[in-house]
Amino acid sequence: MTFLRHTSNGHHNDGCMTSKESKNPATIQSNKPNLVGDNTSGATLNRQRYINNLETFDLTALDDVHKDDVYTQNIEKYIGTVKIPIGVVNVDVNGMYARGSYSVPMATTEAALVASYSRGCKMVSACGGVNTVVIEKPVLLSPEFYFGNISDANNFFQWFNCPEIFDMVKKAAETTNRHGKLKHTSATLHGNKVLTKFVYESENVSAEPGYRSTTAANVAIRELLQEAPVQPQKWWLNAVGFSHNSGPFTNSRSFYVTGEVICPKDDVEQILRTTVENLTILSESVMVSQYMQGVKDKHLNVTCANN
């Protein structure tokens, strides 16, 4: 996002519109040609005009604003796209499906990040590549049902756990899309609340799986409540037990891949310019420090690569 810099005469530098010019909402003036195309929707145009009148940032850095129909399923209140520098690293992979040498694009504005990953990937490839296994591709939602008393909650809990109820929920959930499959459900009784988990598998869909699973769960729960022996006072589509990237132990919204790399001592010293002992001490130190700060399993590998 490029913020405007005002000059003393009330004009914007960097070739942007003047305050007087920006007051006209009928047009979007820019030093970039074809800012608005034939496919731009009225809503996008209105947002662009509103921002231009505010004079808070410059729209000329935006790309592809004429292709808003392309991003309908990806973002709300769309005004355009921006360019991000992309680097590339190369790594050898020995996986269940991926086998060979791969070039991995990395989009970032953080200096030295690609260099750090590149050195780590060079180390991995020199050791014969990383051995990987895809364990699961879960998408977790955690609906919660709130009842007036524990007796009603228990009745719902017992009913929910019947096998035929899962079949009904699964059928309803899978009518909403072609890719998401409801794998299993579970429920826990806690006081007058029933905490549930709906675990989906999104196959190889590259779009945000959370949107699809949320839609599916909403349809499934409404079907569920039509047959329920007792109605909750309130219910929430997604409450406890949810995480975007919590790993395989609590399920999540992403692929879970585990792997191993066996690095000979000599390669560590030659490529990473350190020793196995130093890396071990650093990993333990970082882990203890992060746990003291309430952070779990985060960026240990990157930290090692940067030191």
N, C-alpha and C positions, 0 to 999 in steps of 0.2 A: 504494500500500500504506500503510495507516494504522497506525502503531505505537502500542501502548498506553502511557499515561502512568500510573504508579502513584502513589497518594496515600499519606500516612503511615499511614492506618488499614488499609492492605492492600487497599483497594477500587480499582477502576479508575474514573476519571472518564469523561466523554463518554458516559455512559449504557451502559457495557459491563458484562458480567457480573462478579461478584465471584469471588475465588479459590475460595470454597466452592461457588458455583453451577457454576463451570466444571468441577468434578471429576466431574460426572455425565455420562457419555458417551452416555446414552440419548437426550438431547435436545440441540438446538442452540438456545439462547435468544438472541434478538436483538431490538433495538428496531425492526427493519424487518419488517413483516408478510410472511408467505408466503415466508420465506427458503428453505424446502424445499417443492417441489411434487411432484405425483404422478409426474412423469416422472424424478425424480432417481434415479440409479442407486445401488446399495449402495456401490460403490467411492467415489463422490463423497461420500456421507454419511460414510464412514469417514475420508476425508481431512479433512473439515470438523471432525469430532469430535476427531481427533488434534490439529489446529491449535488448536482451542479449549482443549484441555487443556494445551497448551504455553504458552498465554498470551503468545505472541510478537507477534501482531498481531490486529487487529480484523476480523472477517468481516462486520461490518454494512455496510461500504462496498461489498460485492459486489452485482452486479446479475445477474439472470437465472440464478441458480444452479439453478433448477428446469428449465432447458432444456439439460441437459448432452448430450442426444442430438443437438442441433443441431451441436455442435462436435466430434463424434467424429473427424472426419478432419482437424481443425485443430490439436489440441493433446493432449498426454499429461498424465496426473495432474491432470486438471481439477478446480478447486474453485469457479469462478465467473468473472464478468467485472467490469470496472470502467469507469466513465465517464471519458472524456478530452475536454477542451474542443475544440470544432471551430469553426474560422473558415472564411471563404470568400474567395477571390480570383476576379476575373473577367479573362479574357484572350481575345483574338481569335486564332483559329487558321486557317491555310490549309494543310491537309494533304491526304494522299492519300485519306483517308476522313473525317476530322474537318474540317468547314468551318463557321465561324461564331463566335459569341461563347459562351464556356463559363464556367460557374461551377464552380470547383474547390474541393472541401472539403479542409481541412487540419487534421488532428488533432495537437495539440501542447500541451505545458505550458511552452514556451519563450516568454517575453514578447518582443514586438517582432518575432518571426519572421514572422507573417502580415502585419504592417505592411510589413516589408521586401519580401516577395514581392509584396504588393499594389502597392507603388510601382513595382517592376520590371515587373509585368504592365500597369500603367497606361502605362508607357513603351512596351511592346511594342504595345499596342493603338493608341496614338496614332500609331505608325509604320506602321499598316496590318496588324498582326498578325504572328505568327511563321509562316514557311514551313517545313513539316516533311515528312520522308520516312521511312517505316519500311523499314529495310534488311533486317532479319532478326529472327527470334524464336527464337534458339538456346537449347538447354539442353544443357550440356556435362557429360559424365562422362568420367573418365580412368582406366579399368582398367589395372592393371599386372600383368605376369606375370613371375615370377622362376624361372629355370631353374638347373640344376646346373652348366652350362657354356655357353660361347658357341655351340658347335655346335648344341646343342638349341634354344637361343634363336633362332638364325638359321633353323633348320628351321621353327619355329613362325612366325617373322616372314614368311618367304617364303610359307608356306601361308595365313596370315591375309590377305595382300594379294591373293589370287586373287578375281576378280569373283564367282564362284559362292558363295564364303564369305560375302560381304556379303549376298547374296540370302537365304541361310539365316539369318543373324543378324537381318536385317530382319524376316523372317517371324515368327521367334520373339519378337522384341521387341514387335511390334505386336499380339500376341495378348493383351497384358495390359491394354490400355485402348483407348478409341475415338478419342482425341485425339492422343496422341503419335505422331509419325512419325519414324522413323530416317532422316535425310537422307544421312549419309555417315559412314564410319569411316576412320581412318588409323592407322598404326603406325610407330614409330621403334625401331630396334635400338640399345641402349646396353649394351655389355658382355654380361652374361648376363641382361639384362632386356629385355623388350619393353614399351614404353610406348605405349598406344593412346588414341585419342579416339573417343568415340561422341557424335555431334552429333544432337540431336533437335530437332523443332519441335513446340511445344505448342499450336499454333493460338491460339485466343482463350480458353483455359481460364484462369479467374481464380484457381483454387486453386494452391497451391505446386507448380510443375511438377517440382521436384527429386524429390519423393516418387514421382511417376509414372515419371520416367525412371530412377530408381534401381531400382525394381521391374522395369521392362522390361529394363534392362541385366543384372540378376541372372539373369533367365530366359534371356536371350540367351546369356550367357557359359556357363551350365551346358549349354545345347544345343551351344554351340561346342566345349566341352571334350570332349564325348562323341565328336566327330568328329575331334578334333585328332590329328595324327600323333605328337606327343610331349606329355606332360603336364608342366605346370610344377610345381615343388616347392611354390610358394606363389603365391597371386594375391590382389589387392586390388581391390575394386569401384570405388574412387575414390581415386586417388593424386595424381600430379603434374598440372600444367596446368589445375587447376580454380580457378574463381573465381565468386562470385555475381554480381559486376558489373564485369567486366573489359573490357567494350567489344567491338567487332567484330573486333579483331585477334587475340584469343585465344579468342573465343567466351565464352559466359557462361551465366547462368540467367535471362536477362531479354530483353525487347524491346530492340532497339537503334534509337533514333530520332535522326536528325540534323536540324538545322534552321538557319535564318538569320533575323536581324532586321537590317534596315538602319535605323539611327537617325540622323536629321539632327542636325547640331550644335546647332541652336537648341532642339530638343526635349530633348536631353540637358541643356542648361543650365537650361531652364525646369522640367522635371519632376524630374530627379535632383539639380538644384542643384549641379552640378559641371561640369567640362569634359572633352572627349574626351581631351585631353592628360593630365589627372590620372588618368583611368581607365586609360589605357594604361600609365602609369608604375606605378600600383598593381598592375595585373595582372602586369606583368613582375617586380615586387618580390616579390609573393606566390608566383609560380611558382618563382623562384630559391630563396626561403626554404623552400618545401615540398620541393623536390628535395634541398636540403641536409639536410632532416630525414627523407628517405626516403619522402615522400608524393608521389603522382602524381595529376594531373588531379582534384583534389578541391576543390570549393566555391569556385572562383575567382569564379563569377557571384554567389554569395551574399555573398562578401566585398565585392565591388564595390557591391552593393545596399545594404550596411550602412554604407557610408562616403560 
